[in-house]
Amino acid sequence: MSGKFVDKVVIITGSSAGIGQAAAVAFAKEGASVVIHGQSENRLKETEDLLKAAGIPDNRILAVLGPIEKEETLQAIINKTIDTFGKINVLINNAGTAKKPNCDPSSTENLDYVYSVNVRAPFRLTELCLPYLQKCKGNIINISSISAFRRSFESPMHTAYGMSKAALDAFTFNECPRLAKMGIRINNLNPGPVKTFIAERNLPEMTDDKKQDMLDKSCEYWNKHTPIGRAAEPSEMAPTLLLLASEDAGFVTGAHWVIDGGMTCFANDMPLYD
């Protein structure tokens, strides 16, 4: 077998859809054994099916089901990984949310939930992984967002979400020196607009037709406000993740890689006067 991640074990949280799902397939194709995670059994099985369709054998796939904000899920991810594969080489903290279902996005209840998923879970998983990452000089990638430093459009969801992603950026920045002494690299990927399930999941309750209309309008907005002219496919994040996790990026740590189609550079045209 060939590939940059042969004999490596990669944990990817939130890999039942979107960026995490695409990453799981990409790492597995490069030889890795992958630990996939999600809280929907059906969507998690879709990732398993994609992996098997790509020719990945069962003995290189471990699926862990459960809400990432729960301690028992975090413990299960680590314990089952070690029981099955005996080591951890790469941790990708990808699971995230924009709001708590059926909750006022401007409430403290929503803030607490968003932080439990987007900040506490990556912090705790990192803590649990450290002894194993230190043994093999592994690395961590946190999936953040350009919302950490840019408000892309007006929405009450952006306050808690943007705050949580800024905290995740700060976590990477501040942990970098400590982890480097252990031989562990830690980096961030800060995507811009990506066609992922999170957009649909955080729409309010509405009919399917209305939901599709809102998703179509979102796409029109991304097309207009992203210099490259569109939102990214989840698979377009995978090459950056593969690079950051590989020895080719052995000198890269504490970095925040913005992959956003130029959205952070966008500005409205200034009217021209004769």
N, C-alpha and C positions, 0 to 999 in steps of 0.2 A: 504494500500500500504506500502511495506517495501523498504528500501534502505537508503543509507547514505545522499542522497541529496533530500529527500522528502521535498516539500515546499521551495526549493531553486531555484533561477533563475540564469542560467549560460549563459553568452554571449560568443560565440566562433566565432571570425572572420575567414574568409577564410575556411568556413566549407562546401563548396560545393564539396570537394574532399580531399583525403589524410588524414593527421593527424587530421585536423579539423573535417572532416566528421566522422571518427572513434570515435573521442572524443564526438561529439554530440550524437551519438548512445549510447556510454558507460554511459554518464551522465544521459541521459533520462532513460535508463534502471535502474539506481539507484534512480529514482524518481524525477529528476530535470525537471523543465520547461526550454527548451532550445531556445536560440535565435541564429539562424543560418544565416550566411551571405556569399554572393559571388557576383561575377559580371557576371556570366553566368546563365541565367534563367534556362536553361536546366539542368545544373549540380546541381544547387540549388534544383531543383525539385527532382533530384535523391536522394539527402539527405533526403528531406521530405518523399519520397516513402520508403526509408530504415527505417526511424523512424516509419512510419505507419505500415510497415511490422513487426516491432518489438513490435507492440501493443501500441504505444504511441498515445494518443488521440490528436485530432486537437487543443484542448484548452491548450495543453502544448508545442505547437510548434509555433514559430514566425519566419518568413523568411524575411530578409531585403536584397534587391538587390541594388548593386551600387559599384563603384570603391572606394576602401578604402582610396585612397589618396585625395578624395574630401570631403570638410567640410560638405556638405549637407548629404553625406552618414553617416559620423560619428554622426552628429546630429540626423539623422533618427534612427540609431541603438539605441541610448540612449532614445530618446523621445518615440519611438514606444514600447520599452521595458517597460518603466514606464507606458505608457498608457495601455498596455496590462496586465502586471503582477504587477505593483506597486512597484517593488524593484529590486535590483541587488545584488546578493551574490558573484558571481565569474565572473571575466573578464579574458578571455584567448585571448591574442593577438597573433593569429596564422597566419593571412594573411601575405604573404611575396612574394618577387620576387627576381630573380637573375639578371634580366636585363630588360630594356625597349624594347618592340617589335620594330623591324626594326631600331635599333639604334646601333651605334658603342659602344661596352661595355667599351671602354677606354675613352669615351668622358665625359665631364662635364655634358652634357645633361642626359646621363645615370646615372651618380652619383646622380644628383638631383632627378631623378625619383625613383631610388632604395631607397634613404634616405626618400623620401616622403611616401613610402609604409612601409618600414621596421623599420623606427625610428620615424618619425613625427607622423604617424597614431597611434602607440601604446602610444606615449607620450600624444597626444591630447585625445585619448579615456580614458586614465587613468585620465586625468584632468577632463573630463566630468563625469566620474563615481564616483569620490571621495566622493561627498556628500552622495551618495546612499550606497557605500561600507562602509563608516564610520558609518552609521546608524545601519548596521547589522554586523559590524566587519567582513567584507568579505575579499577576497584576490584576487590577480592578479597573473597570470602566463604568462610570455613572452616566446614565442617559438623562441629560438635563433638557434645556430648551432655550431658544432665544428669548422666551418670555421672562427669563431671569433678569434681562437687562433692557428689554424692549416691549412696549405695549403694542401688539400688532393690530388690534382693533378694540372697540369699546365693548366690554362685557363685564358684568359683575363677577364672573368666575375668575377673571384674571388676577384679582387681588390675592386670594389665597394661593392660587396656582403659581403665579409669578413669584410670590414670597417664598414658596417652598422650593422652587427651582433655583432661586438666588441662594437659598440656604445650602442646597446641594452643591452649587458652585463653590461656596465658601468652605464646605466640608472637604472637597477635593484639594483646594488651595492650601488649607491649613494642615491637612493630614500628610501632604506630600513629603515634607522633610522627615517626619517621624517614620513613615513607612519606608522611605529610601534607605534609612539605616538598617532596615530589616531585609533589604534587597527586593522590596515590593514597589512596583510602579502603580500610580493611580492617576487616571485621566478622565476627562469629561468629553462626551459628544453632545453638542448643543444644536439639535436640528431646528430647522424652520418648519414650514408647512409640509406635512407628510400625510398621505392618504391612509389613515389608520382607523381602527375601530373606535378609538377614544373619542373621535369627533361625533360619531353617531350615538355612542353610549351616553354622552353628556347633553344631548338634546332634551328639551322638556317632553313630557308625555304628549303625544299627538298622533294623528292618523299617519299611516305609511306614506300616503301621497304628500301630506304636508311636510313630513320628515325628509322625503326625497327632494322636495322643492327647496328646503333650507340647505340641504347638502349641495345641491346644484348651485345655489347662490353663493355658498362658501367657496366652491371651486372657481366661480367667476371672480370672486374677490381675490383669491390667491393668484389667479392668472394675471390680474391687473396690477397687483402690488408686489409681485416677485419679478425682478428683472429678467430671470430666465424664462418667465412666462407660464409657470405651472407649479403645482405642488409636486413633491417627490413621491415616487413609489417606495414602499418600505425597503425593497431590495437594494435601493440606491444608498442606503446607510451601511449596508453590510461590508462593502470594501474598506471603508474607513475603520470599522470595528475590527476587521481582520488585521489591518495594518497596525492599529494601536496595540492589539493584543500580542503581536508577533515580535520576534527578536529584531526585526527590521526597525522597530521603533524603540530599541533598547535605551536610547538616550532621551526619550520623551516621557516626562512625568510632570504632574501638576499643571498640565495643559488643558485648555478648553477649546476644542475644535468646533468651529461654527460651520455647519453644512446646511445652508439655508437658501440656496438658489439666488443669493444676493439680497434677500429681503431686508437685512439690517442696513443695507446701503440705499434702499429705495427712498425716493423723495418725489413729491408731486412736481410736475413741470412748472416752472415759473412763467407767468404770462409775459410775452415779449411785446415791447412797445416800439413803434416806429420812431 
